[in-house]
Amino acid sequence: MWTCMALLLLSVISASGELQQEDTELRRLPPPGKLDFGYVPAGVYETLAHYEPGPIGILFHLVHAFLHAVQPNAFPHDLMVKLAKDKFGAIQTEYQKAIYYEIGFLVCAAVGLMFIVLVPIVGLFFCMCRCCDNCGGEMHQRQRKNADCRRGLLGTLLFSTSLVITIGVLCAYAANQNLSSQVKNIRRLVNSNMRDLHTFANDTPTQIDYLISQYATAKNKVIYDLDNIGPLLGGRIQQHLDKEVHPALDQVLNMAGAMRETKEALENVSVSLVVLQEGAGKLNFNLSQVRNRINRTLNDPGCHDEESDATTAQLCNSIRLSLSQLQISANFTRLPNVNPQMEKMNNLQKTNLGAIVYKGFSSLNDTPHVVIEQTRSVVNNVQNLMDGIGNNISSFSKGFPVQTCLSNFTIFISHAHAKIEDYYPEIDKMDFYRWIGCITLCCMVVLVLAFNYLGLLCGTLGYDKHASPTTRGCISNTGGTLLMAGVGFSLIFSWVLMGVVTVLFLAGGNMEKLICEPFQTKELFKVVDTPYLIQPEWKNFIPG
């Protein structure tokens, strides 16, 4: 039967991950967008998933606040894992971490233990003191100036303390009644859970069929993506590469333009150099002819004749001295030749960088088409695989005994429900004993409170400021006696009550902090799902 239940759950999980095939010729490819499987048909369940405590929730919040003040540390995940792995042997090595985590509870336990030990001792000394006629009870009265103030202060403190204890008793009684009502609701809760399990079992075949029928949605989405793998995958590749390739190709294009301009500039320099050298030669030849003509002119007799004036002779002399300057001092033949650089530029131009860049742009733009061509065989294989998975799911769903497993599961639920019904009388009896015990503890405290309230009432009503101890009324004496009785009963019962409270606080507080809160925050599941913790053969205990 358990095998059938496991196979049933396995079928639900496998059907939710892999769904049934449809005929490839009747495919209806979905439009691009999110994959929508719709909603799995679900039955109407009776059990509420959210618990609303009602007015008692205020008390729960107070308890949580006090526990957080006592134990503010986070859940010790690592320590719990080590304790579980070492079977609590890690306490010997990790005791400091455990003490640090439990320090709040240890302090409260120490205070409770001191109370349990000291209160009986104090009560014993108080009784001995009373037996020796000490600790009050003397038959004389000395009026003091502050007697009324002291009496009022002590009475107010006792009344306030009793009032706080009364509120605590009321909270304890409310919690006790709430626990009893929750225990009584177990039968209704179990019945609704069992009916929900039957509803789940009845709806399981319909849900499995729905999940299997949704295989077409997933398969058609996959086929749509495969048929459009060029724009989808290739487009993303092109978009990713375009961010780096496009700027690099633009720089290469700019470089090719700069190289072309450089070549043209070198050609202009070479032509200018030839023109400059030819012009310099012609200019030098013309200057030599001009110099020769001037020299012949200066050799004319008019420049040295004795009859010529001194000014003419001086001018000719000056021109003759400056004839040596009538020539080109620059030597343009020594300018470097740019032909080697032009040859290198011509070799670079032969590589045709522009064509290479345009080829790069073309290859980048053809990325989707390249992806389509290179993944054609893979796409065909995946489509065949999808068809095979659909056939496997179809054959598995037809061969799996769903109805048989569900019938066995329903029978198991009915038997389990019948066994649980047998335990209800025992549960009610144990809860009754628990309720009686809690009421007894509350009554112990109520008895002390009754003595305190009655003693305060009688003492206040029967007090006479002018009466002597021998002439006091019975009401005043009764008030004093009731107060002393309250002290006596508190000494008798308080240490027992503190022992019960200490034990329950340590057990319940640690259960709340180590089990209930981690269960609500899902931290407990992380501990349970630690690899190889529960079973050495399983990496994870919780599937999924």
C-alpha positions in Angstrom: 0.0 0.0 0.0 2.8 2.4 0.9 4.5 1.5 -2.5 1.3 2.5 -4.3 1.1 5.8 -2.4 4.7 6.6 -3.3 4.1 5.8 -6.9 1.0 8.0 -6.8 3.0 11.0 -5.5 5.8 10.2 -8.1 3.3 10.3 -10.9 2.0 13.7 -9.8 5.5 15.1 -9.6 6.5 13.7 -13.0 3.3 14.8 -14.6 3.8 18.3 -13.3 7.3 18.4 -14.8 6.7 16.6 -18.1 3.3 16.8 -19.9 1.6 14.8 -22.6 2.5 15.0 -26.4 0.1 16.1 -29.1 0.4 15.3 -32.8 3.1 17.4 -34.4 1.0 18.0 -37.5 -1.7 19.7 -35.4 0.6 22.0 -33.4 -0.6 25.3 -32.4 2.4 27.4 -31.6 1.8 29.9 -28.8 2.6 33.5 -29.4 5.8 34.8 -27.7 5.3 35.7 -24.1 5.1 34.1 -20.7 4.2 30.4 -20.4 0.7 30.0 -19.0 -0.5 26.6 -17.8 -3.7 28.0 -16.3 -4.9 26.7 -12.9 -5.0 23.1 -11.8 -8.6 22.2 -10.9 -8.8 22.0 -7.1 -11.6 20.8 -4.8 -13.1 22.7 -1.9 -11.3 22.0 1.3 -12.9 22.5 4.8 -9.8 23.0 6.9 -8.7 26.6 7.2 -5.0 27.1 6.6 -4.8 30.2 8.8 -5.4 30.0 12.6 -7.0 33.0 14.2 -6.5 32.8 18.1 -9.0 35.6 18.9 -8.8 37.6 22.2 -6.4 35.0 23.6 -3.9 36.2 21.0 -3.0 39.2 23.2 -1.7 36.7 25.8 0.2 34.9 23.1 1.9 38.1 22.1 2.8 38.9 25.7 4.4 35.4 26.0 6.3 35.8 22.7 7.6 39.2 23.9 8.8 37.8 27.2 10.4 34.8 25.5 12.2 37.2 23.1 13.5 39.2 26.1 14.7 36.1 27.8 16.1 34.5 24.6 16.8 37.1 21.9 19.4 35.0 20.0 18.7 33.7 16.5 18.0 30.0 15.8 21.2 28.0 16.2 21.2 26.3 12.8 24.8 25.1 12.8 24.6 23.9 16.4 21.4 21.9 15.7 23.0 20.3 12.7 26.1 19.3 14.7 24.0 17.9 17.5 21.9 15.9 15.0 25.0 14.5 13.2 27.0 13.6 16.4 23.9 12.3 18.3 24.3 15.1 20.9 28.0 14.2 21.2 28.8 17.8 20.1 27.7 19.1 23.5 31.1 18.3 24.8 32.9 20.5 22.2 30.1 23.1 21.6 29.0 23.5 25.2 30.0 27.2 25.1 27.7 28.0 22.2 24.9 26.0 23.9 25.3 27.9 27.2 25.4 31.2 25.3 22.1 30.3 23.5 20.5 29.1 26.8 21.9 31.8 29.1 18.5 33.5 29.4 16.7 30.3 30.4 19.6 29.3 32.7 19.3 32.6 34.6 15.5 32.2 34.9 16.0 28.6 36.1 18.6 29.8 38.7 16.2 32.4 40.0 13.4 29.8 40.2 15.7 27.3 42.0 16.8 29.9 44.5 13.1 30.7 45.1 12.3 27.1 45.6 15.1 26.6 48.1 14.9 29.9 50.0 11.1 30.2 50.5 10.8 27.0 52.6 13.8 28.1 54.7 12.3 31.6 55.2 9.0 30.0 56.1 10.6 27.8 58.6 12.4 30.7 60.3 9.1 32.7 60.2 7.2 29.9 62.0 10.0 29.5 64.6 9.9 33.3 65.1 6.2 33.2 65.6 6.4 30.3 68.0 8.8 32.4 70.1 6.3 35.3 70.3 8.4 37.4 68.0 7.7 38.8 64.5 4.8 40.8 65.7 1.9 40.0 68.1 3.1 42.0 71.0 0.3 43.4 73.2 1.4 47.0 73.1 0.9 49.9 70.7 3.3 52.8 70.2 1.9 55.6 68.1 4.4 57.1 65.8 4.1 60.2 63.6 4.6 58.1 60.4 2.5 55.2 61.5 -0.5 56.1 59.2 1.8 56.8 56.2 3.6 53.5 56.7 0.4 51.6 57.2 -1.1 53.1 54.0 2.1 52.4 52.0 2.3 48.8 53.1 -1.4 48.3 52.4 -1.1 49.8 48.9 1.9 47.7 48.1 0.2 44.5 49.2 -3.0 45.4 47.3 -1.0 46.2 44.1 1.0 43.0 44.4 -2.2 41.0 44.9 -3.8 42.7 42.0 -0.9 41.8 39.7 -1.1 38.2 40.9 -4.8 38.2 40.3 -4.2 39.2 36.7 -1.7 36.4 36.3 -4.2 33.9 37.8 -6.9 35.1 35.3 -4.4 34.7 32.4 -3.5 31.2 33.6 -7.2 30.3 33.8 -7.9 31.7 30.3 -4.9 29.8 28.9 -6.1 26.6 30.7 -9.6 27.0 29.3 -8.3 27.8 25.8 -6.1 24.6 25.8 -9.1 22.5 26.8 -11.2 24.0 24.1 -8.5 23.4 21.5 -8.3 19.8 22.7 -12.0 19.4 22.3 -11.7 20.8 18.8 -9.3 18.1 17.8 -12.1 15.8 16.8 -13.7 18.4 14.5 -10.3 19.3 13.1 -9.3 15.6 12.5 -12.7 15.0 10.8 -12.3 17.9 8.5 -8.7 16.9 7.7 -9.8 13.4 6.9 -12.6 14.7 4.6 -10.0 16.9 2.9 -7.8 13.9 2.3 -10.7 12.1 0.7 -11.4 15.2 -1.4 -7.7 15.3 -2.4 -7.8 11.6 -3.4 -11.0 12.1 -5.4 -9.6 15.1 -7.3 -6.1 13.6 -7.9 -7.1 11.8 -11.2 -8.6 15.0 -12.6 -5.5 17.0 -11.6 -3.2 14.4 -13.2 -5.2 14.4 -16.4 -5.1 18.2 -16.5 -1.3 18.3 -15.9 -0.7 15.7 -18.6 -2.9 17.6 -21.0 -0.8 20.7 -20.4 2.3 19.0 -21.9 1.2 20.5 -25.3 1.6 24.0 -23.9 5.1 23.4 -22.8 6.0 21.5 -25.9 4.6 24.1 -28.3 6.4 26.8 -26.5 9.7 24.9 -26.9 9.0 24.2 -30.5 8.2 27.9 -31.1 11.5 28.9 -29.5 13.4 26.3 -31.6 11.7 27.4 -34.8 12.7 31.0 -34.0 16.1 30.2 -32.6 17.7 32.6 -35.1 15.9 35.8 -33.9 15.8 34.6 -30.3 19.3 33.2 -29.7 21.1 34.8 -32.7 19.6 38.1 -32.0 20.8 38.1 -28.4 24.3 37.0 -29.5 24.3 39.8 -32.1 23.1 42.3 -29.6 25.8 41.3 -27.1 28.6 41.3 -29.7 27.4 44.6 -31.3 28.3 46.5 -28.1 32.0 45.6 -28.6 32.4 44.7 -32.3 30.6 47.7 -33.8 32.9 50.4 -32.1 36.0 48.4 -33.1 34.9 48.2 -36.7 34.1 51.9 -36.7 37.6 52.6 -35.5 39.1 50.4 -38.3 37.0 52.3 -40.8 38.3 55.6 -39.4 41.8 54.2 -39.6 41.4 53.3 -43.3 40.2 56.8 -44.0 43.2 58.3 -42.2 45.6 56.0 -44.1 44.1 57.1 -47.4 44.5 60.7 -46.5 48.0 60.1 -45.3 48.9 58.5 -48.7 47.5 61.5 -50.6 49.5 63.8 -48.3 52.7 61.9 -49.0 52.0 62.0 -52.8 51.6 65.8 -52.5 54.8 66.1 -50.6 56.7 64.1 -53.2 55.4 66.2 -56.1 56.1 69.4 -54.1 59.6 68.2 -53.5 60.3 67.6 -57.2 58.8 71.0 -58.1 60.8 72.7 -55.4 64.1 71.2 -56.6 63.4 72.1 -60.2 62.4 75.6 -59.3 65.5 76.0 -57.2 67.7 75.0 -60.1 66.1 77.5 -62.5 66.2 80.2 -59.9 69.9 79.6 -59.3 70.7 79.6 -63.1 68.8 82.9 -63.5 70.5 84.5 -60.6 73.9 83.6 -62.0 73.0 85.2 -65.3 71.8 88.4 -63.5 75.0 88.4 -61.5 77.1 88.2 -64.6 75.2 91.0 -66.3 75.5 93.2 -63.2 79.2 92.4 -63.1 79.7 93.5 -66.8 77.8 96.6 -66.0 80.0 97.4 -63.1 83.0 96.9 -65.3 81.8 99.7 -67.5 84.3 102.7 -67.6 81.6 104.9 -66.2 82.1 103.3 -62.8 85.9 103.8 -62.6 86.5 106.9 -64.7 88.3 109.7 -62.9 85.8 112.1 -64.2 82.9 110.3 -62.4 81.8 111.7 -59.1 82.6 110.2 -55.9 78.9 109.2 -55.3 78.8 107.0 -58.4 82.0 105.3 -57.6 80.9 104.6 -54.1 77.6 103.2 -55.3 79.2 100.9 -57.8 81.6 99.7 -55.2 78.8 98.9 -52.9 77.0 96.9 -55.6 80.1 95.0 -56.5 80.6 93.9 -52.8 77.0 92.7 -52.6 77.0 90.5 -55.7 78.1 87.5 -53.7 74.8 87.6 -51.9 72.8 87.2 -55.1 72.5 83.4 -54.8 70.3 80.7 -53.1 71.8 79.7 -49.8 69.3 76.8 -49.3 70.2 73.3 -50.6 66.8 71.6 -51.4 68.5 68.4 -52.7 69.2 67.4 -49.1 65.5 67.1 -48.3 64.6 63.4 -47.4 62.8 61.3 -50.0 59.3 60.1 -49.0 59.2 57.2 -51.5 59.8 54.5 -48.9 56.9 55.8 -46.8 54.7 55.9 -49.9 55.6 52.3 -50.7 54.6 51.2 -47.2 51.3 53.0 -47.5 50.7 51.4 -50.9 51.3 48.0 -49.3 48.8 48.8 -46.6 46.3 50.0 -49.1 46.5 46.6 -50.8 45.0 45.0 -47.7 41.7 46.8 -48.4 40.6 47.5 -44.8 37.3 48.9 -45.9 36.3 45.6 -47.5 37.4 43.7 -44.4 35.3 46.0 -42.2 32.2 45.7 -44.4 32.7 41.9 -44.3 32.8 42.1 -40.5 29.6 44.1 -40.5 28.0 41.6 -42.8 29.1 38.6 -40.6 27.7 40.4 -37.5 24.4 41.0 -39.2 24.3 37.4 -40.4 24.6 36.0 -36.8 20.9 34.8 -36.6 21.3 33.0 -39.9 24.6 31.4 -38.8 22.9 30.2 -35.6 20.0 28.7 -37.6 22.4 26.8 -39.8 24.7 25.6 -37.0 21.8 24.4 -34.8 19.7 22.8 -37.4 20.6 19.3 -36.4 20.3 20.1 -32.7 16.8 21.6 -33.2 15.7 18.4 -35.0 17.0 16.2 -32.3 15.3 18.3 -29.6 12.0 18.1 -31.4 12.3 14.4 -31.8 13.2 14.2 -28.1 10.1 16.2 -27.2 7.9 13.8 -29.2 9.6 10.9 -27.4 8.9 12.4 -24.0 5.3 12.9 -24.9 5.0 9.3 -25.9 6.6 8.1 -22.7 4.3 10.2 -20.6 1.3 9.0 -22.5 2.3 5.3 -22.0 3.3 5.8 -18.4 0.0 7.6 -17.5 -2.0 4.8 -19.2 0.0 2.0 -17.5 0.1 3.5 -14.0 -2.6 2.1 -11.6 -3.9 5.4 -10.3 -7.3 4.2 -9.3 -5.9 1.2 -7.4 -3.4 3.4 -5.5 -6.1 5.9 -4.7 -8.5 3.1 -3.5 -5.7 1.8 -1.2 -5.0 5.3 0.0 -8.7 5.9 0.8 -8.9 2.7 2.7 -5.7 3.6 4.7 -7.3 7.0 5.6 -10.5 5.3 6.8 -8.5 2.9 9.0 -6.3 5.6 10.4 -9.4 7.7 11.1 -11.0 4.8 13.0 -7.8 4.3 15.1 -7.7 8.0 16.0 -11.4 7.8 17.0 -10.4 5.1 19.5 -8.0 7.5 21.3 -10.5 10.3 21.9 -11.7 9.0 25.3 -8.1 8.7 26.5 -7.3 12.2 25.2 -10.4 13.6 27.0 -9.4 11.9 30.2 -5.8 13.1 30.1 -7.0 16.6 29.3 -9.4 16.5 32.2 -6.6 15.5 34.6 -4.5 18.3 33.2 -7.3 20.8 33.6 -7.9 19.7 37.2 -4.2 20.1 38.0 -4.1 23.6 36.5 -7.2 24.6 38.4 -5.7 23.2 41.6 -2.6 25.3 41.1 -4.8 28.4 40.4 -6.9 27.7 43.5 -3.7 27.6 45.6 -2.9 31.1 44.5 -6.6 32.2 44.8 -6.6 31.0 48.4 -3.7 33.3 49.3 -5.2 36.2 47.3 -8.5 35.7 49.2 -6.7 35.9 52.6 -4.9 39.1 51.4 -8.0 40.8 50.1 -10.1 39.8 53.1 -7.3 40.8 55.5 -7.0 44.2 53.9 -10.8 44.7 53.9 -11.2 43.7 57.5 -8.2 45.6 58.6 -9.4 48.8 56.8 -13.0 48.5 58.1 -12.1 47.5 61.7 -9.2 49.9 62.2 -9.7 52.3 65.2 -6.9 54.7 65.8 -7.7 55.3 69.5 -8.3 51.6 70.4 -5.7 49.8 72.5 -4.6 46.3 71.6 -6.8 44.9 74.4 -9.8 46.8 73.3 -9.6 46.2 69.5 -12.6 44.8 67.7 -12.8 41.3 66.3 -12.9 42.6 62.7 -9.5 44.2 63.1 -8.0 41.1 64.7 -9.6 38.9 62.0 -7.9 41.1 59.4 -4.5 40.6 61.0 -5.1 36.9 61.3 -6.2 36.6 57.7 -3.0 38.4 56.5 -0.9 36.1 58.6 -2.8 33.1 57.1 -2.1 34.5 53.7 1.6 34.7 54.5 1.6 31.2 55.8 -0.2 29.6 52.9 2.0 31.5 50.4 5.1 30.1 52.2 3.6 26.6 52.0 2.4 26.7 48.3 4.5 29.3 46.5 7.7 27.2 46.3 5.7 24.2 44.9 4.0 26.5 42.3 7.4 28.0 41.4 8.8 24.5 40.9 6.0 23.7 38.5 6.3 27.0 36.7 10.1 26.7 36.3 9.9 23.2 34.8 7.1 24.1 32.4 8.8 27.4 31.5 12.1 25.6 30.6 10.3 22.9 28.6 7.8 25.1 26.9 10.1 28.0 26.3 12.7 25.8 24.6 10.0 24.1 22.6 8.7 27.4 21.4 12.2 28.8 20.5 13.6 25.6 19.0 10.6 24.0 17.4 7.6 26.3 17.0 9.2 29.5 15.8 11.7 27.7 13.5 8.7 25.8 12.0 6.9 29.0 11.3 10.0 30.7 9.8 10.9 27.6 7.8 14.3 27.4 9.6 13.5 23.9 10.9 13.0 22.6 7.4 16.6 23.8 6.5 17.9 21.7 9.3 15.9 18.7 8.3 17.0 19.2 4.7 20.7 19.4 5.5 22.5 17.1 3.0 23.0 13.5 4.3 21.6 14.3 7.8 18.5 12.1 8.0 19.7 9.4 5.6 23.3 8.9 4.6 22.2 7.8 1.2 20.1 10.9 0.5 21.5 14.3 -0.2 18.2 16.0 0.6 15.4 14.7 2.7 12.8 17.1 1.4 12.3 16.7 -2.4 12.1 19.6 -4.7 
